[in-house]
């Protein structure tokens, strides 16, 4: 009887192992189909997220470009003013030079 008892245990273990394998296989197949659906949803969510991130980056780049243009304009204006001041200074120095007989100051010129 002892052999018969051990044989039954072995059979039970094999049946239990077989059932567990079948259940695992079914769960895996079901999980794959669920995972596929989630993958599509995740892919869509990721695509939307990437699109929003791209939009934000382009908006930030546009803002940076606008800011850079403002800085460039301010620099150009400062350079222009500096050049004007330098010309005026040179005109004043040239007008005060002892060797000069004619002034280069435009405000002193009279055209008749």
C-alpha positions in Angstrom: 0.0 0.0 0.0 2.8 2.2 0.6 3.7 2.2 -3.1 0.2 3.0 -4.0 0.1 5.9 -1.6 3.3 7.4 -2.9 2.1 6.9 -6.5 -1.0 8.9 -5.8 1.1 11.7 -4.3 3.3 11.8 -7.3 0.3 11.8 -9.6 -1.3 14.6 -7.6 1.9 16.7 -7.8 2.1 16.2 -11.5 -1.6 17.1 -12.0 -1.1 20.1 -9.8 2.0 21.2 -11.6 0.2 20.7 -15.0 -2.7 22.8 -13.9 -0.4 25.5 -12.6 1.5 25.5 -15.9 -1.8 25.7 -17.8 -3.0 28.5 -15.6 0.3 30.4 -16.0 0.1 29.9 -19.8 -3.5 31.3 -19.8 -2.6 34.2 -17.6 0.4 35.0 -19.8 -1.7 34.9 -22.9 -4.4 37.1 -21.2 -1.7 39.3 -19.9 -0.1 39.8 -23.3 -3.4 40.9 -24.8 -4.0 43.2 -21.9 -0.4 44.4 -22.2 -0.8 45.0 -25.9 -3.8 47.2 -25.2 -2.0 49.0 -22.5 1.0 49.4 -24.8 -1.2 51.1 -27.3 -2.6 53.4 -24.7 0.9 54.0 -23.3 2.2 54.7 -26.8 -0.6 57.2 -27.4 0.0 58.9 -24.0 3.7 59.0 -24.8 3.1 60.5 -28.2 0.9 63.2 -26.7 3.5 63.8 -24.0 6.3 64.1 -26.6 4.1 66.4 -28.8 3.4 68.7 -25.8 7.1 68.7 -24.8 8.1 69.5 -28.4 5.5 72.4 -28.4 6.9 73.7 -25.1 10.4 73.5 -26.4 9.6 75.4 -29.6 7.7 78.0 -27.6 10.6 78.3 -25.2 13.0 78.6 -28.2 10.7 81.3 -29.7 10.8 83.2 -26.4 14.5 82.9 -26.2 14.8 84.1 -29.8 12.5 87.0 -29.1 14.6 87.8 -26.0 17.8 87.6 -28.0 16.3 89.9 -30.7 15.5 92.4 -27.9 19.0 92.2 -26.6 20.4 92.6 -30.1 18.3 95.7 -30.7 19.3 97.3 -27.4 23.0 96.6 -28.3 22.6 98.1 -31.8 20.9 101.2 -30.3 23.7 101.5 -27.7 26.3 101.1 -30.4 24.6 103.7 -32.6 24.5 106.2 -29.7 28.1 105.5 -28.9 29.1 106.1 -32.5 27.1 109.4 -32.6 28.7 110.5 -29.3 32.2 109.7 -30.7 31.5 111.7 -33.9 30.3 114.6 -31.9 33.4 114.4 -29.7 35.6 114.2 -32.7 33.8 117.2 -34.2 34.3 119.2 -31.0 38.0 118.3 -30.9 38.4 119.1 -34.6 36.6 122.5 -34.0 39.0 123.4 -31.2 42.2 122.4 -33.0 44.5 125.4 -33.5 45.4 124.4 -37.0 41.8 124.4 -38.3 40.3 127.4 -39.9 37.0 125.8 -40.7 34.7 124.2 -38.2 33.1 120.8 -38.9 30.2 121.4 -36.6 27.1 121.1 -38.7 25.1 123.5 -36.6 27.5 126.4 -37.4 27.1 125.9 -41.2 24.9 128.5 -43.0 23.9 127.8 -46.6 22.5 130.8 -48.4 
